[in-house]
Amino acid sequence: MIGTASAPGHFEKVGIAIRDAAFHTHLLGPTGSAKSTVMLNLIVADMHAGRGVLVLDPKGDLADRVLAHVPKNREHDVVVIDPTNAAPVGFNPLKGPAHQTSVTADTLLATFESVFAKHWGIRSADIYMSVFNTLAQVDGANLLWIPPLLTNPAFRRKILRGIDDPIGLGGFWEQYNAKSPAQQAEEIGPVLNKLRQLILRPGLRAMLGQTEPRFDLSDLFTKRRIVVVNLNKGLLGADAAKLLGTLLIGQLWTKILARQRDGLQHRHIVSVYIDEVHDFLADIPGDLSDALAQARSLGAAFTLANQYLKQFTPAMQASVEANTRSKIYFGLGGTDASTISKHTPGLDAQDFLLLPKYRAYANVMQNAQNTGWISIATTPSPATISDPAAVYAAAHERYGVPATETEQQIRDLIAPARPDHAAADDGPIGRTRR
């Protein structure tokens, strides 16, 4: 339920059924307009219905509110991804099905290329492509293996012993190994520089450095988990939060695509909520319009929220406009009100400028048809039913790994491969995926 439509002498509740939610929803309005309350009500409905839910929140407020509204019978389904926790839930974007190693590598390459577009060159692309395709074939490999793979010959030998690709990857590594350390350092400098914003932050290192995370994003679909991603930009830094969120969405997309192997009867709808969406979907691989259209057919319902149209690139704005069939617009500033009014028959800019808090204009899907633009009073937040601190702690107890443990694993992994430990260089690291 999103609100109540009002007309003289007439009131009617307005909601979006799950079959209509698959046509995707866009919420637009400044801070304090009640966007997050509308999202919360939709999320609560999904949790009560037993659906898989993913919430990506770059501020932390919505994440906290969701944890205060978890039904008792769903508390064991909650997964909280929070890099600031002392025992964070791991996330490994290199982990994927053995038959999809090339898809995993391509998704990572496209994500890095998009995020670092201003500083991306042919050489960086070549190195990243080979590195991702190499590590995607090794069980347990993660992004923190990239620096030693490129800088430590002994570590590299261990990894490459498990790779059987003399025509493809073999040629790259043969050329790389033939170069002097100075030449290698010059080539990989830009590559390692891009990784430092992840590796230098202990919280992100503890999250991304887990060899075998206890949670796999596939569980969102197969076990209908409630995944709450808290990427508080104030604590993580805006750039790191954006990159981590984009990596999460990139892996989410590979999981959505994997549903093509499932029959239609197994593609139950999973709901994905992304606040400040411009930070995370602008850099996903491929075309956003195609992605949203394909997601609908694969049972992924996206609800996207942001504050201002200028946060979008022109291409992203066009994609969101064309592929979110349910739209909820709150009180807007002059420029946005003027732009939006050109696409809202019967409403002008003043209608959006004068909207008070907790009021919105909505045009939503109902029974596969749009309602047309209606004025609504948004539904208030439901009463809290769970202790957010207890739900948070229990989720990390189930899925988290102490940062100290991960840090030691990283050191143990790298130490035997140092030149002064060459005698220990007696076998490959990890198992090659078949």
C-alpha positions in Angstrom: 0.0 0.0 0.0 1.5 3.4 -1.0 -1.3 5.8 -0.1 -4.9 6.9 -0.3 -6.3 8.7 -3.4 -8.5 11.5 -2.5 -11.2 13.3 -4.5 -14.1 15.3 -3.3 -16.2 12.9 -1.3 -14.2 9.9 -2.4 -11.2 8.0 -0.8 -9.6 4.9 -2.2 -6.5 3.0 -1.1 -3.8 2.7 -3.8 -1.2 -0.1 -3.9 0.9 -2.0 -6.4 0.3 -5.7 -6.7 3.5 -7.8 -7.0 2.6 -8.8 -10.6 2.5 -5.1 -11.5 5.6 -4.3 -9.4 7.6 -6.3 -12.0 7.0 -3.4 -14.4 9.3 -1.4 -12.0 8.7 1.8 -10.0 10.4 5.2 -9.8 10.1 7.6 -6.8 11.3 11.1 -7.2 11.4 13.8 -4.5 13.8 15.7 -2.2 14.9 14.6 1.2 12.0 14.6 3.7 9.2 14.2 1.2 8.3 10.6 2.4 10.0 8.6 -0.4 11.6 6.3 2.1 8.3 5.8 4.0 6.6 4.6 0.7 9.6 2.3 0.1 9.4 1.0 3.6 5.7 0.1 3.3 6.4 -1.8 0.0 9.3 -3.6 1.6 7.3 -4.6 4.7 4.6 -6.0 2.4 7.2 -8.0 0.6 8.6 -9.4 3.8 5.2 -10.4 5.1 4.5 -12.1 1.8 7.6 -14.2 2.1 9.4 -12.8 -0.9 13.1 -12.3 -1.4 14.0 -8.7 -0.9 17.2 -6.7 -1.5 17.5 -3.1 -0.1 20.5 -1.0 -1.1 20.7 2.1 1.1 23.6 4.6 0.8 22.6 6.5 3.9 21.7 3.9 6.4 18.4 5.3 7.6 16.1 3.1 5.5 18.2 0.0 6.4 17.7 0.7 10.1 13.9 1.2 9.6 13.6 -2.1 7.6 15.3 -4.0 10.5 12.7 -2.6 12.9 9.9 -4.1 10.8 10.9 -7.7 10.2 8.2 -10.3 10.9 9.1 -12.8 13.5 8.9 -15.7 11.1 11.4 -14.0 8.7 14.1 -12.9 11.1 16.2 -15.9 10.2 16.1 -14.8 6.5 17.8 -11.5 7.2 21.3 -10.8 5.8 22.9 -7.4 6.6 25.8 -6.3 4.4 27.6 -3.6 6.4 31.3 -3.1 5.9 31.6 -1.1 9.1 30.8 -4.1 11.3 33.7 -5.8 13.1 32.6 -9.1 11.6 31.2 -8.2 8.2 29.2 -10.4 5.8 31.5 -11.2 3.0 31.0 -10.3 -0.7 33.0 -11.8 -3.4 32.2 -10.5 -6.9 34.6 -13.1 -8.4 32.5 -16.0 -7.1 30.1 -17.4 -9.6 29.1 -20.7 -11.2 31.9 -22.6 -13.0 30.0 -22.4 -16.3 29.8 -18.6 -16.0 33.4 -17.6 -15.3 33.5 -15.5 -18.5 30.3 -13.8 -17.6 31.7 -13.0 -14.1 34.9 -11.6 -15.6 33.0 -9.6 -18.3 30.7 -8.1 -15.7 33.6 -7.0 -13.5 35.5 -5.6 -16.4 32.5 -3.6 -17.6 31.8 -2.3 -14.0 35.4 -1.1 -13.5 35.5 0.4 -17.0 32.3 2.4 -16.3 33.2 3.5 -12.8 36.7 4.6 -13.8 35.8 5.8 -17.3 37.7 9.1 -17.0 40.9 7.2 -16.2 40.5 4.1 -18.3 42.9 3.1 -21.0 43.6 0.2 -23.4 46.4 -1.2 -21.2 44.2 -1.1 -18.1 41.5 -2.9 -19.9 43.9 -5.6 -21.2 45.3 -6.2 -17.8 42.0 -6.2 -15.9 40.5 -8.5 -18.6 43.3 -11.1 -18.1 43.3 -10.8 -14.3 39.5 -11.2 -14.0 39.4 -14.1 -16.4 42.3 -15.8 -14.5 41.0 -15.4 -11.0 37.4 -16.2 -12.0 38.7 -19.7 -12.7 40.2 -20.2 -9.2 37.9 -21.3 -6.3 38.2 -18.9 -3.4 39.9 -16.1 -5.4 38.9 -12.6 -4.6 39.7 -9.0 -5.5 42.5 -8.8 -2.9 44.4 -11.4 -4.9 45.0 -8.9 -7.7 48.0 -7.0 -6.3 50.1 -10.1 -5.4 49.1 -11.7 -8.7 50.6 -8.8 -10.5 53.5 -8.0 -8.3 54.7 -11.3 -6.8 56.2 -13.8 -9.2 56.0 -16.7 -6.7 52.3 -16.0 -5.9 51.6 -15.7 -9.7 53.2 -19.1 -10.4 51.0 -20.7 -7.8 47.9 -19.3 -9.4 48.9 -20.0 -13.0 49.7 -23.6 -12.3 45.9 -24.2 -12.1 45.1 -22.4 -15.4 45.1 -24.4 -18.6 44.6 -21.8 -21.4 47.9 -21.6 -23.4 46.2 -19.9 -26.4 44.4 -17.2 -24.4 45.5 -16.3 -20.9 48.8 -18.2 -21.4 49.9 -15.7 -24.0 49.1 -12.7 -21.8 51.0 -14.0 -18.8 53.9 -15.2 -20.9 54.4 -11.7 -22.3 53.9 -10.2 -18.8 56.5 -12.4 -17.2 59.0 -11.6 -19.9 59.0 -7.9 -18.9 61.3 -6.4 -16.4 60.0 -5.5 -12.9 60.3 -1.8 -13.9 58.2 -2.4 -17.0 55.6 -4.3 -15.1 55.4 -1.7 -12.4 54.8 1.0 -15.0 52.0 -0.9 -16.6 50.2 -2.0 -13.5 50.4 1.4 -11.6 47.0 2.6 -12.9 45.4 -0.8 -12.3 46.5 -0.9 -8.6 45.6 2.7 -8.1 42.0 1.9 -8.9 41.9 -0.9 -6.3 43.4 1.1 -3.5 40.1 2.8 -2.5 38.9 -0.7 -1.6 42.0 -2.3 -0.3 43.2 0.6 2.0 39.9 0.6 3.9 40.0 -2.2 6.6 36.2 -2.7 6.6 36.1 -3.2 2.8 39.1 -5.4 2.9 37.5 -7.6 5.6 34.4 -7.8 3.4 36.0 -8.4 0.0 38.9 -10.5 1.3 36.8 -13.5 2.5 37.8 -16.6 0.5 34.4 -18.3 1.1 31.8 -15.9 2.3 29.0 -17.5 4.4 26.4 -15.8 2.2 25.9 -16.1 -1.5 23.7 -13.6 -3.4 22.1 -16.6 -5.1 20.3 -17.2 -1.8 18.2 -14.0 -2.5 16.5 -16.0 -5.2 16.7 -19.6 -4.1 16.1 -19.1 -0.3 14.2 -15.8 -0.5 16.5 -14.0 1.8 16.0 -10.4 3.0 19.2 -8.7 2.1 19.8 -5.2 3.6 22.8 -3.5 2.2 24.0 -0.5 4.4 26.5 1.6 2.4 26.6 4.6 4.6 28.5 7.1 2.5 29.4 9.2 5.5 31.3 6.3 7.0 32.6 4.5 3.9 33.3 7.5 1.7 31.2 8.4 -1.4 33.6 6.8 -4.0 34.1 3.6 -2.1 30.3 3.2 -1.4 29.6 3.8 -5.1 32.1 1.3 -6.3 31.0 -1.4 -3.8 27.3 -0.8 -4.5 28.0 -1.0 -8.3 29.9 -4.2 -7.8 26.9 -5.6 -5.8 24.5 -4.6 -8.5 26.8 -6.1 -11.1 26.8 -9.5 -9.3 23.1 -9.2 -8.7 22.6 -8.8 -12.4 24.5 -12.0 -13.2 22.3 -13.8 -10.7 19.2 -12.4 -12.4 20.5 -13.6 -15.8 21.1 -17.0 -14.4 17.4 -17.4 -14.0 17.1 -17.9 -17.7 18.0 -21.5 -16.9 15.0 -21.8 -14.6 11.5 -22.6 -15.9 8.9 -19.8 -15.7 7.2 -21.5 -12.7 10.4 -21.1 -10.7 10.9 -17.4 -11.4 9.1 -16.1 -8.4 9.4 -12.4 -8.1 12.2 -10.9 -6.1 12.0 -7.2 -5.1 15.0 -4.9 -5.4 15.0 -1.5 -3.8 17.7 1.0 -4.6 17.8 4.5 -3.0 20.0 7.2 -4.6 19.8 5.0 -7.7 21.9 7.3 -9.8 25.0 6.3 -7.8 24.6 2.6 -8.6 22.9 2.0 -11.9 24.7 4.6 -13.9 27.7 2.4 -14.1 26.2 -1.1 -14.5 27.4 -3.0 -17.6 25.4 -2.7 -20.7 22.3 -0.7 -21.5 20.0 0.1 -18.6 16.8 0.0 -20.7 17.6 -3.5 -21.9 18.5 -4.5 -18.3 15.2 -3.3 -16.8 13.2 -4.9 -19.6 15.0 -8.2 -19.2 14.7 -8.1 -15.4 11.0 -7.9 -15.7 10.8 -11.1 -17.8 13.2 -12.8 -15.3 11.1 -12.0 -12.2 13.1 -9.1 -10.7 11.0 -6.0 -9.7 13.0 -2.8 -9.2 11.9 0.1 -7.2 14.2 3.1 -7.8 14.4 6.3 -5.8 16.3 9.6 -6.1 16.0 13.3 -5.3 16.5 15.3 -8.5 16.5 14.6 -12.2 19.8 16.4 -12.6 21.4 13.4 -10.7 20.7 11.3 -13.8 22.7 11.4 -17.0 20.4 12.1 -20.0 20.6 8.4 -21.1 19.8 7.1 -17.6 16.9 9.6 -17.2 15.4 8.3 -20.5 15.9 4.7 -19.5 14.2 5.2 -16.1 11.4 7.2 -17.7 10.7 4.6 -20.4 11.1 1.4 -18.2 9.4 2.2 -14.9 5.7 2.0 -15.5 4.7 3.0 -12.0 5.8 6.5 -11.0 5.4 8.4 -7.7 6.4 12.1 -7.7 6.6 14.2 -4.6 7.0 17.9 -4.1 9.6 19.1 -6.7 11.7 22.1 -7.3 11.1 24.5 -10.1 13.3 22.8 -12.8 12.1 19.3 -12.1 8.5 20.4 -11.7 8.7 22.0 -15.2 10.3 19.0 -16.8 8.0 16.4 -15.2 4.8 18.4 -16.0 5.6 17.9 -19.7 4.9 14.2 -19.2 1.9 14.4 -16.8 -1.3 15.2 -18.7 -3.7 17.3 -16.6 -0.9 18.5 -14.2 1.3 21.5 -14.5 4.5 22.6 -12.8 2.6 24.4 -10.0 0.9 21.1 -9.0 4.2 19.6 -8.1 5.7 22.8 -6.6 2.9 23.1 -4.1 2.7 19.5 -2.9 3.1 19.3 0.9 5.0 16.6 2.7 3.3 13.2 2.6 1.5 14.0 -0.6 2.4 12.9 -4.1 1.1 12.4 -7.6 1.1 8.8 -8.7 0.5 6.9 -11.9 0.9 3.2 -11.1 0.3 -0.1 -12.7 -2.9 -2.0 -11.6 -3.8 -5.1 -13.4 -1.2 -4.3 -16.1 -2.8 -1.0 -16.8 -1.8 2.5 -15.6 -4.2 4.3 -13.3 -3.5 7.7 -14.8 -2.3 10.5 -12.6 -3.9 10.7 -9.2 -3.3 12.7 -6.0 -2.4 10.5 -3.0 -1.7 11.0 0.7 1.1 8.5 1.5 0.5 5.8 4.0 2.3 6.4 7.3 5.0 4.0 8.5 3.7 0.8 10.1 4.4 0.2 13.8 7.7 -1.4 14.6 7.6 -5.1 15.3 11.2 -6.1 15.8 14.3 -5.0 17.7 16.6 -3.7 14.9 19.8 -4.2 17.1 18.9 -7.8 17.8 18.0 -8.6 14.2 21.3 -6.9 13.1 23.4 -8.8 15.6 21.7 -12.2 14.8 22.3 -11.7 11.0 26.0 -11.0 11.6 26.3 -14.0 13.9 24.9 -16.2 11.1 26.8 -14.8 8.2 29.6 -12.5 9.4 33.3 -13.3 9.7 35.6 -11.4 12.2 37.7 -8.9 10.4 40.8 -10.1 12.3 40.2 -13.6 10.9 40.0 -12.4 7.3 43.0 -10.2 7.8 45.1 -13.2 9.0 43.9 -15.3 6.1 45.1 -12.7 3.7 48.5 -12.4 5.3 48.9 -16.2 5.4 47.9 -16.5 1.8 50.5 -13.9 0.6 53.3 -14.7 3.0 54.4 -18.1 1.6 54.6 -16.6 -1.8 57.1 -14.0 -0.9 60.5 -14.4 -2.5 62.1 -15.3 0.8 59.7 -18.1 1.2 60.3 -19.6 -2.2 60.8 -23.0 -0.8 57.2 -23.2 0.1 56.2 -22.5 -3.5 55.2 -26.1 -4.1 51.7 -26.1 -5.5 48.8 -24.1 -7.0 46.5 -22.0 -4.8 42.8 -22.9 -4.9 41.1 -25.3 -7.3 40.5 -24.5 -11.0 36.8 -24.4 -11.7 35.5 -27.1 -14.1 
